[in-house]
Amino acid sequence: MAAPLGRDALPVPWSYGVCSDGRVFFINDETQNTTWLHPRTGEPVNSGHMIRSDLPRGWEEGFTAEGASYFIK
C-alpha cells in the first residue's frame, strides 16, 4: 500500500499534483520530469482520496492514516 502524503517536505525543485483518480505524482520543476515516486523517499504516495469508476456519481473513496477505506459524497 502506498504511504500517505504526510509531512515529508519535498526537496527543491520538486512539487506535486493529484490526478483526478487520486493518484499523486511529483514534478521536477527544473527538468519538467514527472514520477509516481516521492523524490525523497522513493515510495508511491496516497493522497487519501480516490475517485473510482465503480462508485455512483459524486462519491469517492477516502483512506484513513491506517489505510482503512471510507466513502464520501
C-alpha positions in Angstrom: 0.0 0.0 0.0 1.2 3.5 -0.8 2.3 5.8 2.0 0.1 8.8 2.9 1.3 12.1 1.5 2.2 13.2 5.1 4.5 16.0 6.0 7.6 14.9 4.1 8.8 18.2 2.7 9.7 18.0 -1.0 13.3 18.9 -1.9 13.9 21.9 -4.1 12.9 21.9 -7.1 10.0 19.4 -6.6 6.3 20.0 -6.5 3.3 17.6 -6.7 0.0 17.2 -8.4 -3.0 14.9 -7.9 -4.7 13.1 -10.8 -8.5 13.0 -11.0 -8.4 9.4 -9.6 -6.5 10.5 -6.5 -3.0 9.3 -7.5 -0.2 11.7 -6.5 2.6 12.5 -9.0 5.7 14.6 -8.5 7.2 17.2 -10.8 10.8 18.3 -11.1 10.1 22.0 -11.8 13.6 22.4 -13.4 13.5 19.5 -15.8 9.7 19.1 -16.1 10.2 15.3 -15.5 7.4 13.5 -13.5 7.4 10.4 -11.4 4.9 8.5 -9.2 7.6 8.0 -6.5 8.3 10.6 -3.8 11.7 12.2 -4.7 12.9 11.9 -1.1 11.6 8.5 0.0 11.3 6.7 -3.4 7.8 5.5 -2.3 4.5 5.9 -4.0 2.1 8.3 -2.1 -1.6 8.0 -1.3 -3.5 11.3 -1.5 -6.1 9.9 0.9 -8.9 10.1 -1.7 -9.7 8.1 -4.8 -12.4 8.6 -7.4 -13.5 5.2 -8.6 -15.4 4.4 -11.7 -17.5 1.8 -9.9 -18.9 4.3 -7.4 -22.1 6.3 -8.1 -21.5 9.8 -9.5 -20.4 12.2 -6.8 -19.0 9.5 -4.5 -15.3 9.0 -3.8 -13.2 6.7 -1.6 -11.1 8.1 1.2 -8.5 6.4 3.3 -7.5 6.9 7.0 -3.9 7.1 8.0 -4.1 3.5 9.0 -5.3 2.5 5.5 -8.9 1.8 6.2 -11.2 3.0 3.4 -14.4 5.0 3.8 -16.8 6.7 1.3 -17.5 10.4 0.8 -20.4 12.0 -1.0 
